[in-house]
Amino acid sequence: MRPRAVVFDFNGTLSNDEPILCGIFRELFAAQGKPLAADEYYDRLAGLSDPEIVETWLGRGHSAIAEVIEQRIARYRAAVRDGSTVSEPVREAVRYAAERLPVAVVSGAARAEIEPVLEAAGLRDAVSVIVSADDVVNGKPEPEGYLRALELLNEGLQPAEVVVFEDTEAGVAAAKTAGMRCIAVLGTLPAKRLAAADELVPRLERSVVERLLS
């Protein structure tokens, strides 16, 4: 079925920032007395929403959860505010899609992180809908964010008419549970952990979007 809308995950898919996120979380968790190794981040936490990451690692009900999330957002914004984590091939892919179909972003990050990066990368006007961690109760791997985007796109869309780009296991699970076609982008996780996706691609670039929309 030819897609009628395209949805992009943000961290690690549009924005090549998973190493930055990993570094920030490692610093913050170490300060709380619970160090995090890089492989533990990618094995257990990558792809979850910010609240889920912090609660999973520090424990639900931990007194510093809100503080850690706030510091994480502030440090991330300072690190990526120039938009350089969004490569030119990715920008071309998003623009190509936006010229033809409605485009949305569904992410476990806060809106305050997503919008400045899209703006700096020259992509804010290309994105019709943003569903962030602020907009859902249950983040990925639950499908709530993707189903919310379907409602907001307001195009009479069926889930099967939406193609999603994701880079993590949790993201792929969310998209597939929502009934959408999912293209997994390699880079954050190995291919075997993304096997539930409909297709794997080595990178997000215009040629991939062109093929899917042709």
Backbone hydrogen bonds, N-H to C=O, Kabsch-Sander energy under -0.5 kcal/mol:
donor,donor_aa,acceptor,acceptor_aa,energy
4,R,161,E,-3.6
5,A,161,E,-1.1
6,V,102,P,-2.2
7,V,163,V,-2.7
8,F,104,A,-2.7
9,D,165,F,-2.3
12,G,15,S,-3.1
13,T,10,F,-1.5
14,L,9,D,-0.6
14,L,10,F,-1.2
15,S,10,F,-2.5
16,N,14,L,-0.6
16,N,85,T,-3.2
17,D,15,S,-2.3
21,L,17,D,-2.7
22,C,18,E,-2.9
23,G,19,P,-2.2
24,I,20,I,-2.3
25,F,21,L,-2.8
26,R,22,C,-2.4
27,E,23,G,-2.0
28,L,24,I,-2.5
29,F,25,F,-2.8
30,A,26,R,-2.0
31,A,27,E,-1.7
32,Q,28,L,-0.8
33,G,30,A,-1.7
34,K,29,F,-2.6
41,Y,37,A,-1.8
42,Y,38,A,-2.1
43,D,39,D,-2.3
44,R,40,E,-2.3
45,L,40,E,-0.6
45,L,41,Y,-2.1
46,A,41,Y,-2.3
48,L,45,L,-2.2
49,S,140,K,-0.5
50,D,108,G,-2.1
53,I,49,S,-2.7
54,V,50,D,-2.4
55,E,51,P,-2.7
56,T,52,E,-2.5
57,W,53,I,-2.0
58,L,54,V,-2.8
59,G,55,E,-1.6
62,H,59,G,-1.9
65,I,62,H,-1.4
68,V,64,A,-2.9
69,I,65,I,-2.3
70,E,66,A,-2.2
71,Q,67,E,-2.5
72,R,68,V,-2.6
73,I,69,I,-2.2
74,A,70,E,-2.1
75,R,71,Q,-2.7
76,Y,72,R,-2.2
77,R,73,I,-2.7
78,A,74,A,-1.9
79,A,75,R,-1.6
80,V,76,Y,-1.9
81,R,77,R,-0.9
83,G,80,V,-2.2
86,V,83,G,-1.7
87,S,85,T,-0.8
91,R,87,S,-2.4
92,E,88,E,-2.6
93,A,89,P,-1.9
94,V,90,V,-2.5
95,R,91,R,-2.5
96,Y,92,E,-2.4
97,A,93,A,-2.1
98,A,94,V,-2.8
99,E,95,R,-1.7
100,R,97,A,-1.7
101,L,97,A,-2.8
104,A,6,V,-2.2
105,V,129,V,-2.3
106,V,8,F,-1.9
107,S,131,V,-2.7
113,E,110,A,-1.6
114,I,110,A,-1.8
115,E,111,R,-2.2
117,V,113,E,-0.9
118,L,114,I,-2.3
119,E,115,E,-2.6
120,A,116,P,-2.5
121,A,117,V,-2.0
122,G,119,E,-1.4
123,L,118,L,-3.2
124,R,118,L,-0.9
126,A,123,L,-1.0
127,V,123,L,-0.8
127,V,124,R,-1.0
128,S,103,V,-2.5
128,S,126,A,-0.6
129,V,103,V,-1.3
131,V,105,V,-3.0
132,S,130,I,-0.6
133,A,109,A,-2.9
135,D,132,S,-1.7
136,V,133,A,-0.7
139,G,137,V,-0.6
142,E,139,G,-2.1
147,L,143,P,-2.4
148,R,144,E,-2.4
149,A,145,G,-2.1
150,L,146,Y,-1.9
151,E,147,L,-1.6
152,L,148,R,-2.3
153,L,149,A,-2.2
154,N,150,L,-0.8
154,N,151,E,-0.6
161,E,158,Q,-2.2
162,V,159,P,-1.9
163,V,5,A,-2.1
164,V,181,R,-2.9
165,F,7,V,-2.4
166,E,164,V,-0.5
166,E,183,I,-2.2
172,V,168,T,-2.5
173,A,169,E,-2.4
174,A,170,A,-2.0
175,A,171,G,-2.4
176,K,172,V,-2.6
177,T,173,A,-2.4
178,A,174,A,-1.5
179,G,176,K,-1.3
180,M,175,A,-2.3
181,R,162,V,-1.9
183,I,164,V,-3.5
184,A,182,C,-0.6
184,A,199,E,-3.0
185,V,166,E,-3.2
186,L,184,A,-0.6
186,L,201,V,-2.6
187,G,189,L,-0.9
188,T,185,V,-0.5
193,R,190,P,-1.5
194,L,191,A,-1.9
195,A,192,K,-0.7
197,A,194,L,-2.0
198,D,182,C,-1.9
199,E,182,C,-1.1
201,V,184,A,-2.7
205,E,203,R,-0.7
208,V,205,E,-0.9
209,V,205,E,-1.4
210,E,206,R,-2.9
211,R,207,S,-2.0
212,L,208,V,-2.0
213,L,209,V,-2.1
214,S,210,E,-0.8
214,S,211,R,-0.6
